[in-house]
Amino acid sequence: MSNVHLVDHPLVQHKLTLMRRKDASTNSFRRLLNEISMLMAYEVTRDMPMQDIEVETPLETMQAKVIDGKKLVLVSILRAGTGILDGMLTVVPGARVGHIGLYRDPKTLTAVEYYFKMPGEMENRDVIVVDPMLATGNSAVAAVERLKELNPKSIKFVCLLTCPEGVVTMQKAHPDVPIYTAAIDRELNSHGYILPGLGDAGDRIFGTK
Ligand code: URA
């Protein structure tokens, strides 16, 4: 699986295991996702372009590094993407935010768009799409397809968990988009859920079940 970055840092793996437990409360599930998202942000922004600027310290003037270019865009796939967005914004507070509303048709499992709102000048921006579960891959493929219409400089995809089916679907459609994930689980079931997985991420983040 090329272009897949498995974030196997012990802190990420430990927190993910705690999230998988079916008796994890909504509060702790959300907090853990928030913490993992900060750590994932660290990995996915590792190659951000830098530039030198002049800075006056109390002692002398120096050339120091800052992030170069237009502000990054974090694109959340609603609604579960919000769970990752919050943690990432803690680490990259200046990022712009876009939202894509997609729901899964329960019969066909295909993605249907109901909302799309992005910042301006997307052609000058790097984009990180976030959604906790890359399952069938249909939502991710549709989201990236839609974003490519705006011609951003680059697109990366960050999830918490995926499975072989999701990775294959995404990579067939968008081989140029790297996937960052904390785990690749065994398989997808016939209802489009990842096994062993962690259940419905949206319901667990928002306590809706
Ligand atoms: N979405 C989820 O929330 N969980 C899965 O297992 C698959 C898709």
Boltz pocket constraint, residues with backbone or C-beta under 6 A from the ligand:
constraints:
  - pocket:
      binder: B
      contacts: [[A, 80], [A, 133], [A, 135], [A, 192], [A, 193], [A, 194], [A, 195], [A, 197], [A, 198], [A, 199], [A, 200], [A, 201], [A, 202]]
      max_distance: 6.0
